[in-house]
Amino acid sequence: MVRAKFACLSARKHKHWDTQKGFLYEYEFSAVSGTSEENKSFWEASPCGSLKLSTVKDDLFEVGKEYYLDFTLA
C-alpha cells in the first residue's frame, strides 16, 4: 500500500447529464505542502500531485480539509 495526503481545493455542483440523477459534485485536490511535520514528510516523498473526482453524492469532502488517499493493488 502507498499512502498519499491531499487537500481539497474546490467543490463544484454541476447539472448531471442524466437529468434523473440531478447533479454531479466535482472535487479538486492537491498534494499537501509542508505546513505541519506530517505534511512535510508527505511533501518530501511526493511534492506534487492533483486529483479530480466527480460523484453523485454531495458533502463527501470539505474545502480546506486534508484527506489520506490509500493506493492498494486491485
N, C-alpha and C positions, 0 to 999 in steps of 0.2 A: 504494500500500500504506500502511496505517496500522499502527503497532506499539504495542501496549499491554504493560504488565507487571503481572502478577498474582501474588499469594502464595497458596499452598494453605493453607487454614484447617482443613479437615477431610477425612477419608476414612472412608467407612462401607461396610459389606458388608451387602447385603440378599438375601434369597431372590428369585431370578428368578421372574417369573410363569409362565414356561415352564420347568417342572421339569427338562427335558432340558438346559437351559443352565446350571443350577446357581445362580449368584449374579450379582447386579449390584453394581458398585462405584461409589459416588457420591462425587464430589469437589466441594468448595465452595471458591471462590476470591474474593479481594477485591483491588481495585486497590492497588498498593503505596503506602506512605506515604513521607515524606521522611526515611528513615533513612540513606541514602547520597547522594552527589552525583548519581549516576544516578537514584536513586529520587526525589529532589527534583525533578529535571527532568520525570520522568513524572507526578509528583503535580501539578505546576503546570499541565500540559496536560489531565489527566483525574483530578481529585481523588477521584472516587468511581466505583465500578462493582462489580458482582458477577457471578459466573458459577457455574452448577451444571452438572456434566457427569456423565452416567452411562455406564458402559462394561461390557462383559462380560469385560474383561481386568483382572487385578489388578496392583498395583505400577506403575502408569503414572506416578503423581505421589506426592511425599512431602510430608507435612505440614510446614510451616515453610520450605519451599523456594520460590524465586521462579521464574516462568516467563514468557517472552515469548509474546505472542499476536499473530500477524500476520493482519490482515484484508486480503484481496485480492478484487477483484471476480470473481465466478464467471461 
